[in-house]
C-alpha cells in the first residue's frame, strides 16, 4: 500500500493551483473580454462558448480512452499532463491576445478557432490530473486527503485569479484593458507551465493504473452507464457548476454597471478576495472540521447546499430591497455562497473517486480515466450552457457594453439592472435546488458503503 509523501502532496497541490488559474481566467473573463472590451455580441460570444465547450466535451471520452491505453516509462498520466499544459499555456495567451481593432467578422473567426483549441488542449491535461488520484494512493482516506489537497489548491488558483485579475489588468494595461489582459494571460501561462512541471516531476503512480482495461469508446460508455453512482455524481456536478458559472459570469457585470462607481474594480476585487478566501476556508477548515465531528459526507453535502441556497436568498432579498450598494453588506451572502462551494468542490471529487471502486466491484474493471473524463465532459457541457444563458440574458435585459476605455461605464436602465439582479440570484439557486433533489433520490455511495466496497476490493486483490 503506497503512502503519500509530503513532496507528492505539495507537487499535486501546486499542479492544481496552476491548472485552475488557467481555467478561472478563461471561465470568468472570456465573456467579459470579448463582449465588453472588444465589442462582440454577448449572444454570439455565449453561443460560441457553448458550441466550443460541447465540442470539447465530446472529445473528453476519447481522451479518457487514450490515457487508459497509454503505457510509458513515465506512467499513463504524466506525459499527457506535461504536453497538454505546454500547449494550453500557448493557446491561453493567444486567447487573450486577440487582434484588437480588426473587423468584427475577423475577430469572430479568431475567437471561435482559438477558443476551441484552448478547450481541446486543456482537456489533454485536465483528465490525467484528476484521474491520478486513485492511481497515486490506494486507501479511501488517502484519496479523500488528496482530493482535499487538489480541490483546496484549485480553489487557491481560482481565488488568485478572482482577487488580482482586474487590478492587474488595470496596472499592466496603463488604461488599456486589451493590453492588460494580454499581460495577465502571459503571466498566468508561465506560472501554469512551471507548476505542472513540478507536479510531473514528483508525483508517482502505483500499480492501480495497470488495472485500467478500457480498450474502446464503446466499452467506455458501456462501463460508464453501468456505473449508476458515477452518473449520479457527474449529474450533480453539472448542476452545481452551472450555478457557479452563472454567478461568476454575472457578478463582474453587476459590479461594473449596478454597484458602479469609479472604483468598481477595487470593490469587485475585494468582494472576490473575500469570496475566494472563504472558498479556500471551506475546503481547508470547514470540511475537515465537519469530518472531525464524524459527520458523514452525504450529510455535509446537504449542509453545503443549504448554505449556498441561503446565501442566494439573502442576496436576492438585498437586491429586491435596495441594499446592494453597501459592499460590506454584500459580503455576507457572498462569503456564504463561496464557502459552500468550497465544501461542495471537495465532496464531489471524493464521491467521484469512490465511484471508481464501486464500478470495479460491479464490473471487475477499473476506469479512473473514463469516470474522470466524464466529469469534465459534463462540466464543460454545463459551463457551455451556463455561459450561453449568460449571453442571452445580457442581450435580453438590454445591457449596453462599454468598449471605449476612456469613457465612464455605460449607464443601464432600471429594468436592465433589475434583470441582472434576478439572473445573478434566481438562476443559480434553481440549479442548486435541482441538484439537491437529484442527489437525494439517486445517491447511494455513503461513507459506510464506500468503506465496505474498499474492504471487498482489498479482499479480492489479496486472493489474486
WOQUI-V94262 format. One record per backbone hydrogen bond with DSSP energy under -1.0 kcal/mol. NH is the residue of the N-H (numbers start at 1). CO is the residue of the C=O. If there is no record, write none. Layout:
nh=(NH	NH)
co=(CO	CO)
This chain:
nh=(9	10	11	12	13	14	15	16	17	18	19	20	21	22	23	24	25	26	27	28	29	30	33	34	35	36	37	38	40	45	46	47	48	49	50	51	52	53	54	55	56	57	58	63	64	65	66	67	68	69	75	81	82	83	84	85	86	87	88	89	90	91	92	93	94	95	96	97	100	102	107	108	109	110	111	112	113	114	115	116	117	118	119	120	121	122	123	124	126	127	129	130	131	132	133	136	137	143	144	145	146	147	148	149	150	151	152	153	154	155	156	157	158	159	160	161	162	163	164	165	168	169	170	171	172	173	176	180	181	182	183	184	185	186	187	188	189	190	191	192	193	194	195	196	197	198	199	200	201	202	203	206	211	212	220	221	222	223	224	225	227	228	231	232	233	234	235	236	237	238	239	240	241	242	243	244	245	246	247	248	249	250	251	254	255	256	257	258	259	260	264	267	268	269	270	271	272	273	274	275	276	277	278	279	280	281	282	283	284	285	286	287	289	290	291	292	293	294	295	300	301	302	303	304	305	306	307	308	309	310	311	312	313	314	315	316	317	318	319	320	321	323	330	331	332	334	335	336	337	338	339	340	341	342	343	344	345	346	347	348	349	350	351	352	353	354	355	356	358	359	360	361	362	363	364	366	371	372	373	374	375	376	377	378	379	380	381	382	383	384	385	386	387	388	389	390	391	392	393	394	395	396	397	399	407	417	418	419	420	421	422	423	424	426	429	430	431	432	433	434	435	436	437	438	439	440	441	442	443	446	450	451	452	453	454	455	456	457	458	459	460	461	462	463)
co=(5	6	7	8	9	10	11	12	13	14	15	16	17	18	19	20	21	22	23	24	25	26	29	30	31	32	32	33	34	41	42	43	44	45	46	47	48	49	50	51	52	53	54	59	60	61	62	63	64	65	72	77	78	79	80	81	82	83	84	85	86	87	88	89	90	91	92	94	98	99	103	104	105	106	107	108	109	110	111	112	113	114	115	116	117	118	119	120	122	123	125	126	127	128	130	132	133	139	140	141	142	143	144	145	146	147	148	149	150	151	152	153	154	155	156	157	158	159	160	161	164	165	166	167	168	169	173	176	177	178	179	180	181	182	183	184	185	186	187	188	189	190	191	192	193	194	195	196	197	198	199	135	208	209	216	217	218	219	220	221	224	226	227	228	229	230	231	232	233	234	235	236	237	238	239	240	241	242	243	244	245	246	247	250	251	252	253	254	254	255	261	263	264	265	266	267	268	269	270	271	272	273	274	275	276	277	278	279	280	281	281	282	285	286	287	288	289	291	290	296	297	298	299	300	301	302	303	304	305	306	307	308	309	310	311	312	313	314	315	316	317	318	326	327	329	330	331	332	333	334	335	336	337	338	339	340	341	342	343	344	345	346	347	348	349	350	351	353	354	355	356	357	358	359	360	211	367	368	369	370	371	372	373	374	375	376	377	378	379	380	381	382	383	384	385	386	387	388	389	390	391	392	393	394	404	413	414	415	416	417	418	419	420	422	425	426	427	428	429	430	431	432	433	434	435	436	437	438	439	444	446	447	448	449	450	451	452	453	454	455	456	457	458	459)
